[in-house]
Every structure is written in C-alpha cells, then in structure tokens.
Amino acid sequence: MRLHADDLKEDSKLKINKPKEHKNHTILFVTIAIIITLVIIFTIMVIIEDIQPIDETIKIYVDGQVTQTDTSMFLIENNKVYLNVKKIANIVGYEAHSGEYKIEAQDTNKVYVEDKQKQETASMFLNSPTISKIEPNTNDEYKNYTMSEPARNVNGDIYVISDGIEIACNIKVQYDSAKKGIYIQTLPYIFEVYNKAVQELGFTGISNEFENQKAILYDRIVIQNSDGRYGVIDGNGAEIIGTRYANIKFDEYNKEFTITNSYDKVGIDYINGETKINVNYDEIKGIHKEKGLYLVKSNEKYGVIDSDEKIIIHIEYDDIGVDISPYITNTIRKAENTSNNKNDNNDKIDIDTVKQYIFFDSIIAVKQNQLWGFFNLTGDKVSDLKYTDIGCKVKELTEEEKRNNRYNNKPITPTKTTGNLLLIDEYELIVVEENEKYGLINTSAKELFKPEAEDMYSITDAGVKSYYMLYKNKVYNLENDIFNEIGLSKKNET
C-alpha cells in the first residue's frame, strides 16, 4: 500500500484520551512517541516514493510500436524517467554486462553496454554522472560524457536518468505524462525515417557511417548528393555545410565535423557550419576538448595545434600518444605474441589499439627517432627525447630465468594477477623505460625514480591493486618501501 501525505494529515488529527491521573511527564512521553512514529512513517513514505516503479497503465512505445515489457525497468520521479541499464539495453539492440569494458572482472558497481555490431561501448559507474565511451575498432581513446544525474542503485540494479541512457545507447527517450506514454526511438529506426525524407528532397541519402548516423541525434544530417559529394543539413532541411566535400565525419564528443576535400586534406567545421580549422592537414583529431587541442598529421609527421591553429607542438614527430591497450586488461600477454601479433597456432590475435595522448591532464608523450619525450599542454618541452618506451609490459620468462628462479619473489597465483604497468593513477606517476630499465616520472616529467629498476608491475589481489618493482634482484612494494620513504602521498588525499 502506497502512503500519501493526506494519510499523515489524518494521523496527526488522532485524538488520544488521556486519564486525568497521568502526570505531565507521561503526556510528554506519549507526544514524543507520536512524533517519532510520524517521522518513521514519513521516512518509509520517502523511501517507497524514491523507488516507486512506473504506473502499470503507462504504455511503452519502441520505434512507434507498443511494447510488452517489464515495467520495473523504468522509474518516474518528478516527471523524470530513470531506466534500468541492463533491461533497457536488451530492448534497444544492445548487450549489457556487469563491470567495465576491457576490465576482466565482475563488478556490480559498474555496467557497460555494447551495440550488437560491436561499434561502440559505454561504461557507467554507480554514484557517478560519467559515461565512458569508446569505439573498439578504432585507434581512439575513451571519451567521457556527463549525464545530468549520477547513476544510482535500485534493488541491486544500476539505473540512470534518461539523458544518460540516450548517450550510452544512442536512443531518444520521451515521457508524455498527459498521454501516459514513454516513447523510445533507436538510432537505426531514426536513420531509416530521415533517410527516406532526405531522398524525397533529392539527395542520394544519409551517410551510413556510424558516427555520422549519431549526428542525427543532434539535429544534424550528413547527406550525399548525386555527384558523391557530402554536406550537412538540419532536421528542417536547411543547409549547414554545402555538398562540396569528398567526406565528412561527425565527432560526437566535440560536436563538430571533420571535413575532407578532393585532395584528401582535412579540417574542422563547427556544428553550426562555420570553419574552425582550415583544410590543410592529412589527419586531424581532437585530443583535449576544454583546451581545444588537436593532433594533426602532415607529410607523415605529427604535431599539436589549438582551435585557433596556433602551433602547440611542431609537426615534426614520428608519433604522438601511447598505445594503452596492453595496460587496460588484466590478461598477461606473451611478449612474442604482442610483437608478432600471432599465437601458437599462427592465428591473428585481435588486439585493439587505443591511444592516450594526454596524461593526467598535464603532459603529452612524443616520439622521434625511436625515443620518447614529453611536452606540457602549453607547448613547453619538459623532457628530452631519451626514453626507449613508455610503460612496462609483463615479460615471458625464459627457460634459463625459470631455472635460475630469477623472479622467485613475484607472486603469480590463481588469486593474484600480474599486470602490465603504465600509470600509477593514485600518485599520478608514469612508468618510463630507458635501455630496458624502468623508472617513474610525475606530471611535470620530473624523474622521481631514475630508470634503474629491472621490472615494474602491478598485482591485483581481491580487487586491490598493488605496485612492485624489481631492483637489483630484490622485489619492492612501491607504496610501502619507496613512496612512504620519500613522503609521496596519494593525489586524492588532502
């Protein structure tokens, strides 16, 4: 039975006959008891209201059709709709899993969704408004989006507000309280509707690239004319970018378009169609939204510019950004498999490349002539080009090393997973390699520990990650033996 405020009002009017012989303190006791009872009832009412499921009479429409579905996947509070991530994913063409994408561990405080074509994943975290998205088959990094409210736990399941599930599953959700209906439109459905309308306007159709399809959700339609040229219109058919480009690609994160001319040179247009960066580069991509930084490529060399096309890092480097794919899984990769990209059966191993360009919002890794160095975000060089690699990968032991028991102090058991090590996030440190020796630098590229260690790695035990190094054939716990010794504290501690 649902409690209402009116019920409480009636309770407050209850008359209690008090015997005349009762003392004043008895009256006070009864009054306090009534107040406590009312507080308890009110608290229960709030809790029940907080998790009240959707009215059974409300109809749910998916792509225009009434859908028979479990109404407990929706909650409505103050005309806001909250959705059970796992259950809603199932009816809009997505798969959902507990945990975080690429992290091989079950975690009920995290959930990620993935479309069935494996084009994109989105991870959500309990009590956080962040949605972390990535396209698995692209050389890209995670992009963090923000929903209007943090994810919440309801009866053991993760629920998010409607604008969050729209971002995660690329859908549209509308609640009409007057008509008692929840209307959901999936991206494939929206694409087909708009594609027919665009063809009626005389265009060949809408670009079917996944990123360009998502532009429709932001009232931008990437269209193609009969000459094979691309442009952009809005939902009313008004021209945003003329159909004069060899290719156009929407960037959902930065809300802008990468445009390519007939000479394969690229630039950037704002979502409103104004030129942002001229069409002068072989490649371009945003790497820092707030600071407006872009990675650019020209004549096989890389650099960084800002949104005013000011040079931050000159276009003269062989590579910029570190492939972090070996570091975002707990799986131990064999060294020969990583380098040769083949397994024992000579089958190709599907290893995604995921680039990270900026570390701890402070420095950028650049590579030239097989050596790495660092710049800060304003373009100052903070480290010479001297490191042979960034990060430390778990090595396959040779038979000789096994015989000599060289790594006898490195605990590898079924309950402990040894992992590759790139970053020590809690302390904002980066592992660097110099001639097969490993060290640590901070966010200013200052060496806190010179590259002298023989190995650095992490161990996860019962969900707790610890960090170790092998130095002069002795294993050290970095936090206990090194960081405490030099007075280094975690960055999230005051």
N, C-alpha and C positions, 0 to 999 in steps of 0.2 A: 504494500500500500504506500503510495506516494504522499508525503507530508506537505502541507501548504501553510503559508503564513497565517491564513484565516483560522486554521486549526489551532495555532498557537494563541491567537487572539481569544478564542473561546476558552482555552485552558486558563488564560490569565484572568478570566471572569469567574472562575470557580469560587464558590463560597464555602468557607470552612467554618463549621460551628465549633466554637472554642468554649470548653467548660469554664465557668467563671472562676473555679478554684485554681486553674492553672496560673503559674507565676509568669512574670514578664519574660524570663529567660526561655520558657517553653515556647511562647509566642514567637520570639526571635528565632528559635531553633526551627520551628515549622516554616517560617518565612524564608530562612536561608535554604532549607531543603527544597522548597518550591522553586526558588531561583535556580538552584543547582540543577534540578530536574529539567527546567525550561532550557537552560544552557545546553544540557546533554541532548535534548530533543532537537534544538536548533542546529547543533553540530552534526547530528545524524542527517538532518534535512539537507544541510550544505553538502555533505559527502555524497548523499544519494543524488542530489541535483548535479553534482560535479561529474558523475559518471552515468547520467541518465541516457540510455540508448535512444535511438531515433524512434519517433512515433511509428507504430506499425502501419498506420494508414497512409504514410508518405510513400509515394511511388518513386522508384528509381529508374531513370532512363539512361541507357548506354548507347550512344550513336543513334539516338532517335527511337530506340525500342525499349519498351518496358521490360525490366529485367527482374526475374525472380532471384533474389539473393538474400544472404544473411544480413539482416538489418543491423546486427550488432557491430558490423564493420564501420558504422557511422555513429558519431555523437554530435548533438547540436546544442550549443550554448550561446545565448545572446545573438542568435542568427548567424553564428559562426559554425562551420562544419569541420569536424575532425574525423580523420579516416584511419582505420587500421591498415598499416602499410602492407603487411603480408597479404591480407584478404583482398584489398583493392587491387594490388598488383596482379592478382590472379584473373581478374575480370577485365583488365585493360591490356592484356597481351604481354605482361611482364612476369618474370620469375623473382621470388624474394627469398633471401637467406639470412639467418642469424649470423652476426659477425660483420666484419669489414672486408670489402673486396680486396683480394690479394693477401689477406692475413689468414693463414691456415689455422684458425682457432674459432670454436663456437663461442659467441658472446651475446647473451640475451640483452645486453645494454646497447647493442648496435644492430643495425639491419641494413642490407643493401638490396637494391633491385636492379634487374638487368633485362633489357628487352630480348625477345627470343631470337632475334637476328644477331645478338652479341655486338651491337653497335655502340652501346653506352651503358655504363653502370653509375649508380648514385648511392652513396653511403650516407646513412643518418645515424645520429648518436643521441641517446637518451639525455634529456635535460639540456640539449644544445640546439641552437637555431641553424647550425651549419649543415649544408648538404654538399658533399664532396663528390664531384662528377669527373668521369674520365671516359674517353673513347679508347677501348682496349687495343684496337688495331691501328692506332696512330702513334706517331712519335711525339707524344704530348705529355703534359704534366697534369696533375689534379687541379681542378678549378673549384673554388669554394663559393657557394651561393648561400644567401641568408633568407630564411623564411621569417614570417612576422612573429612567430612564437616558437619556443623550443619544443622539441619532441617530448612526449610525455608517456608515462606508463599507466595503462588502464587494464586492470585484471591480468597483468603479466604480459600484455602485448604493447608494442610501440605504436602510438597514434601520432599523426602530425596534422597541422592545420591545412586547409585546402590549398592555399597558395604554395605550400611546401610540396604536396604530392603533385601539383601541377608541374613544378620544376623537375621533380625526381622522375616522373613517368611521362612527361611531355603530353599532358592532357589538359582539358579545360573542365572545371567544376563550377556549377552554378546552382545555388539553392534559392528556390522561389517559395517563400513561406506562405504566400497567399494561395498559390496553387498546390501547395503541399507536394512539391516535387524536387528531386535532386537530379540535375542534368549533367551527364558526363559525355565528353566528346574526346575520342582518341585521335592521335595525330594522323594515322592512316585514313580515318574517316574524314577529317577536316581537309586533308590533302586532296582526296577524291572530289569533294564538294567544290573546292576552289579551282581545281584543275579543269573541271567542266566549265565553270564560269569564265575562266581565263581563255579557254578555247573559243568560247562564244564571242569574246572580244577580238578574236582574230589572231591570237598568239598560238604558237605550236603547243605550248603547255608550260607547266611549272617544272623547274629543275628538281629532279628526284633525289639529289644528294641529301643525305640525312640531315646535315647541318642546315641546308637551305630549306628543307621541309620545316624545320623548327622555327624559321623566320616567320612563318605564318602565324605562330602563336603570339608574335609581337606586331601583328598587323603589317607585315612586310612580305611580299611575294616575289620570289626570284623567277622571272619569266624568260622564255626564249622565243625569238621571232623566227620567221621562215628562213632567214639567212643564217641561222645558227648563232646569232648574237644574243647576249644576255643583258637584262636590265632588271629594275625593281619597281614595282607599283605597290600601292597600299590596297586595303580591302575594298575601297571605293573605286579602284581602277585608276587613280591619279598617279602620274609618273613621279617616281622618286629618283631613279637613276635611269638614264636613257639606254635603250637597247643597242649599245655600241661596243660591248666588251666581249673578249673571247671566253672569259669565265668570270664568275662572281661567286664568292663563298661567304656565307654568313658566319660571324663569330658571336655566338650567343653570350659568352661571358662578357665581352667588351661592348656588345650591342653595336657592332659595326660590320662593314663589308670589306673583304679583301677583293680588289678588282685587278684583272689581268688583261693587258692589251694584246694586240696582234703580234707583238714582238716578245711575248712571254715575260714582260716586265710587270711588276706588281706594285700596288699602292693601297691606300686605305681611304674609304669614304665613311663618313658618319652615317648613322642610321637614318638621318633626315636627308641624305644625299649630298651633303656638302663635302668637298675634298678635305681630307685630313692630312694625308701623306701622299705626295706625288708619285706617279707610276714610274719609278726609277730603279727598282731592285729586282733581283732574281727570286728572292724569297723574303717574306716578312711575317712576323707573328708577334702578338702582344705577350710580354713576359711580366709586366707589373702594371696592373690596372690603375692603382691610385697614383703612381708616379708617371704614368703614361710612357713606359719604356717598351721599345720594340727591338726584337732581334731581327737583323737584316743580313742578307747574303748577296754578294756581288762578286762576280769573277772567282767563284769557289772560295771566297774568304768571308768571314763573319765579323759583325760588329754590332753595336747597340746605338740606337738613336732615341730621341724623345718625340713627343707628339708634335713638336714644332720643327722636327727634322734636324735638331741640333745633335751633333755627334757626341755621344757619351763615351763609347769605346770605338776606336777607329776600326774600319772594316779591313782588317789585316790578319785575322787569326784563323787557324785551321779548324777550330771548333770552339763552341761556347756552350756551357751546360754539361752536366754529368748524367750519364745513364744510371738511373737509380733502380732499375728493375731487379738487379741482383740483391737489392737491400730491402725490398718490400715484401719478401716472402721468407718464411722460416725454413724453407726447404734447403738442405745442403746441396749445393751444385758442385759437381765434379769439375776440377779445373780444366781438364781436357775437353769436356762436353761444352763448357762455356766458350772456349776459344774456337773449337772446331764446329760447334753447332750441330753435332751428331751424337747419337747414343751408340751403345754397343751393337745395336742391330743396324747401324748405318741409316737409321730413320732420322729425319729432321726433327729437332726439338723446337717447339713453338715457344720462343722466348720473346715477350713483348719488350720493346724499348720505350722507356719512359724517361724523358729528360726533366731535370730540375735545373733551372737557370740561376735562381737566387736563393741563397742560404740565409735563413734566419732574418730575412728582410734587410740584409746588410751588405753582402758581398756576392760577386759574380765570378765563377770559375771560367778561365780562358785557356786555350791550348794552342801552342805554336812549336813546331819542330819537335813534337813528341814530349814536350814539357808543359806543365800546368803552372799558372799563377792566378792572382786574384785582383779584381778592381772593386772599389766601393760603388754605390749607386749614383754618385755624382761624377764618376769617371776618373777618380784618382787611383793610380796603381798602388796597392797596399802590399803586394807580394811579388817578388821577382819570379820569372819563369824558371822554376827549379825542381818542381815535383814531378816524378815519373808517373804518378797516378793519384787519384782521389779515392779514398776508401780502402778497405782491406777485405778481401774475399777469402772464405774458408778454403784451405788447401787440402787436396787429396794427399794423404801420407804415402811416401814411397815405401817400398818393402824394407829398405835399409833403415828408414826412420822408425818403422814399426819394430824392427829387430832391436834397434838401439833404445826403443821406448822414449823417444825424444819428447813426446807430448804426454808423458805419463800423468801430468797434473791437470790435463784438460779433461774435465768430466763430460763424457758423452754417454748418456744412458737413455732408456726409453722415456724417462720423465724429464730429461733435460735436453734442450735443443740448442746446438751451437749454431750461431748465425753470423752471416757477413755483417760487417760494421762500417757504416759511412758517417753517421751522425750520432752524437750523444745529446739528444734533444734537451734533457733536463738541465744540462750545463751549457748548451749552445756551443758545442765543440764539433770540429770536423776532423776526420781522420785523413792524413796525407801520407803519401809514400815517397821515399827518396832512396833509389837504388836498393829496393827490397827491404827497407827498414821503415818503420812506421812511427808517426808522431801525431800530435794534436795541435790544432790552431783554434783561436777564438774568432769572434765575428769581425775583428779588425785584422785578421790574418796573422796575428802575433802567435809565435810558437810557445805554447805552454809546456809542451814536452817535445823535445827535438826528435826527429826521425831516427831513433836508435833502437826501437823495440823490434823483436823478430816477428811478432804477430800481435794482432788486436782482434778481439771478437766479443760477441755477446752470448750470454746463456740465459734462456728463459726457463724458469722452474716455477710451476704452479701459478703461471700468469705474471710472475715478477721477473723483470729483465735486469741482469747484472752485467757489468763490463769488465773485461780482463785483458791483460797483455802479457806476452812472454818476453822477458827482458833478461838477457844474459843467462838463458836457460832456467829462469825462475818465473813462476806464474804469480802475477799480482792482481788483486782486485782493485780496479782503478779508483772506485769511490772510497773504499776503506783505507787503501795503502798509499794512494797518491793525492787525490783531491782533498781529503781531510788534512793531509800533511801540509799542503800548501795553502790551506784556508779557502779553497774554492767551494762556493755554495751554489745550490740549485737556483736557477733564474726565477722560478715561480715562488721562491721563498723570500720573505722580507727580512 
